Amino acid sequence: MGDINFLWQDHSAYDEDTAIKVADLNPDKFIMNIDGPGSDFSNPRCGPSITQLVKFIGSLKGKGFTGVLAMHPDATKGDYEHDWNEKGNLPKRDASQAWKTYCDYFIEINKALYKNNLPQFKEILIETESSYIPRTFKAFGQIKKYLPSGILVSTTGDWNGDRKNLGVDCFYPQLYDMAYVDGALGGENPPSTFRADFLASHIVDIIKEKPCMLNDPNVFFTFSYCFNDADAPVFGQAPRVWPQKEFVYFLEEFKKNLSNHTKSTTNTGVWHSSGLINAWKLKNKITKSHMINKSEIILILTTIILTILLIANLTILFKIHDDQQIIKDKIEKLGNSQYLNAFLKYERGIYE
């Protein structure tokens, strides 16, 4: 996707339309919100179940998504007992061991994806705020050791976070709710190139003073398409939702400004991605009613082939019938010919 290196879901969404739009944008990384196996799978904003997830990722792959998948478990304290603890195939654990429960579900999901020959999750993004997981180097170290080798462990926080001090593989600084640092970033955020230039300059002026945000390709700068100006700057507040052109221009200016202070690749993306994909007019937007699945394609092709064969056979039969009629007509014509009668009389005269 270029400037948008990742999309991060604000709530679970695994319907066909989401698969189409995410595949169309095709970010380098898609971070999925995953609720526990005790959640309400009949609610399209909860879940998904493993079965629903397998179907969704299969659809995502089939529509051309080539990026990496990351899992963001809903790890809030309020949901642990209801959605996670001793739910599905997960064991009963004390809240102090909740992190193991999220890891076990991550592993269970990947086994199902592997069994179905689908892309697996390569990263788990754990938001420690309001969770039972301490935001410490030790806690993240335990998680990395518990998970299979090669799985990335990540977290998020405000623009002040330090990836290396936390011991995580990736860090997602939240570049919103920043008006308390720079009052000029607060309030309404109308889309325009002028406003994009302004935001890029002011946000970089804050970041450039934080060495932990610089020279690190594993820092993923996160902007919000949420709908609350109280968390300014945000890009999804109606009626000021930023169109694709203006937002991509903003990201380009942000990267350009930041390049004067860092030597590493700058990764940018969006949290509350539903606001973005629902607002942008995507090139290949297709509604479910207009989609043709694999079974329908096979049925259509089979019908066409059978129709062609039927027409060919009928053509041959009509041709044979026509040829037979021509021969019959010629014989009758010949039988009524005066030349034939004269010839027969002549032959009879010779033998008599």
C-alpha positions as semicolon CSV with decimal commas, in nm:
position;residue;x (nm);y (nm);z (nm)
1;M;0,000;0,000;0,000
2;G;0,305;0,227;0,017
3;D;0,243;0,507;0,268
4;I;-0,010;0,307;0,470
5;N;0,206;0,028;0,606
6;F;-0,057;-0,117;0,838
7;L;-0,428;-0,117;0,920
8;W;-0,540;-0,186;1,276
9;Q;-0,898;-0,280;1,356
10;D;-1,080;-0,098;1,635
11;H;-1,336;-0,377;1,669
12;S;-1,379;-0,721;1,517
13;A;-1,492;-0,723;1,154
14;Y;-1,464;-1,032;0,935
15;D;-1,740;-0,994;0,678
16;E;-1,699;-1,025;0,302
17;D;-1,700;-0,650;0,245
18;T;-1,414;-0,601;0,491
19;A;-1,212;-0,870;0,314
20;I;-1,268;-0,699;-0,022
21;K;-1,166;-0,354;0,104
22;V;-0,862;-0,466;0,303
23;A;-0,739;-0,673;0,007
24;D;-0,792;-0,373;-0,220
25;L;-0,577;-0,152;0,005
26;N;-0,337;-0,445;0,065
27;P;-0,134;-0,293;0,352
28;D;0,198;-0,448;0,452
29;K;0,036;-0,555;0,778
30;F;-0,325;-0,611;0,889
31;I;-0,383;-0,613;1,267
32;M;-0,702;-0,799;1,354
33;N;-0,900;-0,753;1,672
34;I;-0,968;-1,097;1,821
35;D;-1,216;-1,155;2,105
36;G;-1,198;-1,468;2,316
37;P;-1,378;-1,799;2,245
38;G;-1,650;-1,706;2,495
39;S;-1,762;-1,398;2,302
40;D;-2,091;-1,367;2,112
41;F;-2,007;-1,500;1,764
42;S;-2,352;-1,403;1,636
43;N;-2,255;-1,036;1,681
44;P;-2,053;-0,925;1,374
45;R;-1,853;-0,684;1,594
46;C;-1,747;-0,965;1,831
47;G;-1,539;-1,276;1,777
48;P;-1,457;-1,415;1,534
49;S;-1,472;-1,783;1,616
50;I;-1,191;-1,991;1,471
51;T;-1,424;-2,121;1,201
52;Q;-1,530;-1,767;1,109
53;L;-1,167;-1,655;1,111
54;V;-1,055;-1,936;0,880
55;K;-1,329;-1,841;0,634
56;F;-1,238;-1,470;0,650
57;I;-0,864;-1,519;0,601
58;G;-0,936;-1,757;0,314
59;S;-1,146;-1,484;0,156
60;L;-0,879;-1,222;0,228
61;K;-0,613;-1,436;0,060
62;G;-0,839;-1,517;-0,235
63;K;-0,900;-1,149;-0,301
64;G;-0,531;-1,066;-0,324
65;F;-0,410;-0,970;0,024
66;T;-0,035;-1,037;0,044
67;G;0,060;-0,867;0,372
68;V;0,140;-1,000;0,719
69;L;-0,128;-1,080;0,977
70;A;-0,105;-0,966;1,339
71;M;-0,341;-1,053;1,624
72;H;-0,463;-0,796;1,877
73;P;-0,642;-0,991;2,154
74;D;-0,903;-0,802;2,355
75;A;-0,710;-0,827;2,679
76;T;-0,914;-0,597;2,904
77;K;-0,980;-0,710;3,261
78;G;-1,356;-0,687;3,212
79;D;-1,354;-0,939;2,928
80;Y;-1,114;-1,194;3,075
81;E;-1,365;-1,395;3,280
82;H;-1,648;-1,358;3,028
83;D;-1,463;-1,426;2,702
84;W;-1,138;-1,601;2,784
85;N;-1,091;-1,784;3,111
86;E;-1,192;-2,152;3,078
87;K;-1,373;-2,079;2,751
88;G;-1,353;-2,301;2,444
89;N;-1,043;-2,519;2,475
90;L;-0,870;-2,278;2,714
91;P;-0,794;-2,386;3,072
92;K;-0,893;-2,207;3,391
93;R;-0,621;-1,971;3,509
94;D;-0,568;-1,708;3,771
95;A;-0,573;-1,353;3,634
96;S;-0,199;-1,325;3,692
97;Q;-0,157;-1,593;3,423
98;A;-0,397;-1,433;3,175
99;W;-0,113;-1,374;2,930
100;K;-0,076;-1,750;2,884
101;T;-0,443;-1,774;2,789
102;Y;-0,404;-1,518;2,509
103;C;-0,093;-1,698;2,386
104;D;-0,267;-2,039;2,390
105;Y;-0,551;-1,904;2,176
106;F;-0,299;-1,748;1,937
107;I;-0,134;-2,090;1,896
108;E;-0,471;-2,267;1,855
109;I;-0,575;-2,023;1,581
110;N;-0,248;-2,067;1,393
111;K;-0,285;-2,445;1,400
112;A;-0,628;-2,413;1,237
113;L;-0,493;-2,174;0,973
114;Y;-0,200;-2,406;0,901
115;K;-0,437;-2,702;0,865
116;N;-0,634;-2,506;0,604
117;N;-0,321;-2,396;0,417
118;L;-0,379;-2,031;0,500
119;P;-0,147;-1,747;0,615
120;Q;-0,082;-1,757;0,989
121;F;-0,046;-1,476;1,241
122;K;0,315;-1,366;1,268
123;E;0,271;-1,116;1,550
124;I;0,071;-1,065;1,868
125;L;0,005;-0,704;1,971
126;I;-0,080;-0,684;2,340
127;E;-0,231;-0,367;2,479
128;T;-0,149;-0,376;2,850
129;E;-0,367;-0,079;2,949
130;S;-0,668;-0,203;3,154
131;S;-0,534;-0,559;3,132
132;Y;-0,385;-0,806;3,381
133;I;-0,051;-0,794;3,199
134;P;0,220;-0,569;3,348
135;R;0,384;-0,326;3,108
136;T;0,735;-0,448;3,186
137;F;1,038;-0,593;3,016
138;K;0,996;-0,911;3,223
139;A;0,631;-0,961;3,125
140;F;0,698;-0,927;2,753
141;G;1,002;-1,153;2,788
142;Q;0,783;-1,428;2,936
143;I;0,539;-1,399;2,648
144;K;0,816;-1,421;2,386
145;K;0,961;-1,728;2,556
146;Y;0,620;-1,899;2,578
147;L;0,523;-1,849;2,213
148;P;0,676;-2,045;1,922
149;S;1,008;-1,913;1,794
150;G;0,985;-1,634;1,541
151;I;0,656;-1,484;1,661
152;L;0,681;-1,108;1,712
153;V;0,555;-0,961;2,040
154;S;0,441;-0,601;2,026
155;T;0,264;-0,335;2,227
156;T;0,133;0,017;2,197
157;G;0,124;0,340;2,397
158;D;0,154;0,714;2,359
159;W;0,427;0,891;2,162
160;N;0,652;0,868;2,470
161;G;0,701;0,490;2,461
162;D;1,039;0,317;2,432
163;R;1,043;-0,011;2,240
164;K;1,385;-0,129;2,358
165;N;1,319;-0,059;2,726
166;L;1,002;-0,267;2,702
167;G;1,178;-0,550;2,519
168;V;0,918;-0,579;2,243
169;D;0,974;-0,647;1,874
170;C;0,746;-0,369;1,749
171;F;0,600;-0,058;1,910
172;Y;0,296;0,140;1,793
173;P;0,309;0,498;1,926
174;Q;-0,036;0,658;1,921
175;L;-0,004;0,993;1,747
176;Y;-0,341;1,123;1,860
177;D;-0,467;1,285;2,181
178;M;-0,165;1,515;2,152
179;A;-0,327;1,853;2,212
180;Y;-0,196;1,853;2,569
181;V;0,155;1,866;2,422
182;D;0,081;2,114;2,144
183;G;-0,246;2,303;2,170
184;A;-0,241;2,375;1,796
185;L;-0,314;2,005;1,732
186;G;-0,646;2,020;1,916
187;G;-0,996;2,089;1,792
188;E;-1,149;2,025;1,453
189;N;-0,934;1,871;1,183
190;P;-1,074;1,959;0,837
191;P;-0,908;1,780;0,543
192;S;-0,686;1,996;0,321
193;T;-0,327;2,003;0,198
194;F;-0,268;2,312;0,412
195;R;-0,387;2,129;0,723
196;A;-0,180;1,823;0,624
197;D;0,136;2,033;0,603
198;F;0,054;2,191;0,939
199;L;-0,004;1,858;1,115
200;A;0,303;1,692;0,969
201;S;0,527;1,979;1,081
202;H;0,385;2,005;1,435
203;I;0,380;1,630;1,506
204;V;0,737;1,583;1,383
205;D;0,847;1,874;1,603
206;I;0,735;1,664;1,901
207;I;0,875;1,330;1,784
208;K;1,217;1,461;1,686
209;E;1,289;1,529;2,053
210;K;1,236;1,162;2,143
211;P;1,540;0,952;2,043
212;C;1,351;0,625;2,102
213;M;1,116;0,720;1,818
214;L;1,400;0,772;1,573
215;N;1,632;0,542;1,377
216;D;1,414;0,239;1,449
217;P;1,230;0,062;1,164
218;N;1,026;-0,133;1,422
219;V;0,840;0,177;1,537
220;F;0,501;0,197;1,364
221;F;0,356;0,549;1,384
222;T;-0,019;0,518;1,441
223;F;-0,280;0,772;1,337
224;S;-0,649;0,752;1,422
225;Y;-0,958;0,743;1,201
226;C;-1,169;0,761;1,514
227;F;-1,467;0,999;1,533
228;N;-1,389;1,198;1,847
229;D;-1,222;1,538;1,820
230;A;-1,148;1,515;2,192
231;D;-0,864;1,280;2,092
232;A;-0,731;1,525;1,833
233;P;-0,588;1,506;1,589
234;V;-0,820;1,243;1,441
235;F;-0,908;1,186;1,075
236;G;-1,249;1,018;1,099
237;Q;-1,476;1,275;1,261
238;A;-1,783;1,343;1,044
239;P;-1,834;1,563;0,853
240;R;-1,456;1,608;0,833
241;V;-1,350;1,253;0,740
242;W;-1,028;1,268;0,542
243;P;-1,048;1,130;0,186
244;Q;-0,773;0,904;0,058
245;K;-0,595;1,171;-0,146
246;E;-0,556;1,419;0,140
247;F;-0,461;1,155;0,398
248;V;-0,196;0,996;0,178
249;Y;-0,057;1,344;0,112
250;F;-0,038;1,399;0,489
251;L;0,154;1,073;0,538
252;E;0,395;1,169;0,261
253;E;0,459;1,507;0,428
254;F;0,499;1,341;0,768
255;K;0,761;1,102;0,632
256;K;0,934;1,380;0,445
257;N;0,958;1,596;0,759
258;L;1,071;1,304;0,975
259;S;1,339;1,196;0,726
260;N;1,544;1,499;0,836
261;H;1,576;1,344;1,183
262;T;1,596;0,967;1,127
263;K;1,794;0,733;0,907
264;S;1,554;0,439;0,927
265;T;1,244;0,346;0,731
266;T;0,934;0,528;0,857
267;N;0,627;0,307;0,898
268;T;0,286;0,471;0,919
269;G;-0,063;0,332;0,956
270;V;-0,412;0,368;1,094
271;W;-0,597;0,256;1,405
272;H;-0,977;0,244;1,386
273;S;-0,939;0,120;1,032
274;S;-1,313;0,069;0,987
275;G;-1,350;0,447;0,967
276;L;-1,099;0,459;0,684
277;I;-1,217;0,167;0,472
278;N;-1,582;0,269;0,502
279;A;-1,508;0,629;0,398
280;W;-1,267;0,580;0,110
281;K;-1,394;0,512;-0,239
282;L;-1,192;0,205;-0,324
283;K;-1,117;0,124;-0,688
284;N;-1,229;-0,237;-0,680
285;K;-1,523;-0,210;-0,444
286;I;-1,758;-0,503;-0,504
287;T;-2,068;-0,579;-0,305
288;K;-2,146;-0,931;-0,197
289;S;-2,452;-0,949;-0,421
290;H;-2,234;-0,895;-0,728
291;M;-1,971;-1,153;-0,640
292;I;-1,957;-1,489;-0,816
293;N;-1,814;-1,772;-0,609
294;K;-1,614;-2,069;-0,731
295;S;-1,913;-2,306;-0,741
296;E;-2,114;-2,064;-0,953
297;I;-1,827;-2,025;-1,198
298;I;-1,799;-2,405;-1,239
299;L;-2,175;-2,433;-1,290
300;I;-2,174;-2,158;-1,554
301;L;-1,881;-2,315;-1,743
302;T;-2,043;-2,660;-1,729
303;T;-2,370;-2,520;-1,868
304;I;-2,186;-2,344;-2,152
305;I;-1,993;-2,660;-2,247
306;L;-2,306;-2,879;-2,243
307;T;-2,491;-2,622;-2,455
308;I;-2,209;-2,619;-2,712
309;L;-2,205;-3,001;-2,726
310;L;-2,585;-3,014;-2,767
311;I;-2,577;-2,762;-3,053
312;A;-2,293;-2,953;-3,222
313;N;-2,482;-3,284;-3,198
314;L;-2,802;-3,131;-3,331
315;T;-2,610;-2,977;-3,620
316;I;-2,466;-3,317;-3,710
317;L;-2,806;-3,486;-3,689
318;F;-2,968;-3,224;-3,911
319;K;-2,680;-3,256;-4,156
320;I;-2,722;-3,635;-4,176
321;H;-3,096;-3,598;-4,222
322;D;-3,046;-3,342;-4,501
323;D;-2,793;-3,566;-4,677
324;Q;-3,029;-3,862;-4,658
325;Q;-3,312;-3,658;-4,806
326;I;-3,091;-3,539;-5,093
327;I;-2,990;-3,899;-5,176
328;K;-3,353;-4,011;-5,158
329;D;-3,464;-3,729;-5,391
330;K;-3,193;-3,815;-5,643
331;I;-3,288;-4,182;-5,644
332;E;-3,654;-4,099;-5,701
333;K;-3,561;-3,856;-5,974
334;L;-3,341;-4,114;-6,136
335;G;-3,617;-4,377;-6,110
336;N;-3,855;-4,152;-6,301
337;S;-3,601;-4,070;-6,572
338;Q;-3,678;-4,164;-6,934
339;Y;-3,313;-4,246;-6,988
340;L;-3,324;-4,509;-6,717
341;N;-3,637;-4,665;-6,871
342;A;-3,480;-4,674;-7,218
343;F;-3,165;-4,830;-7,078
344;L;-3,359;-5,102;-6,898
345;K;-3,555;-5,184;-7,216
346;Y;-3,233;-5,209;-7,410
347;E;-3,083;-5,446;-7,156
348;R;-3,386;-5,667;-7,157
349;G;-3,375;-5,682;-7,541
350;I;-3,015;-5,805;-7,538
351;Y;-3,084;-6,097;-7,307
352;E;-3,406;-6,195;-7,476
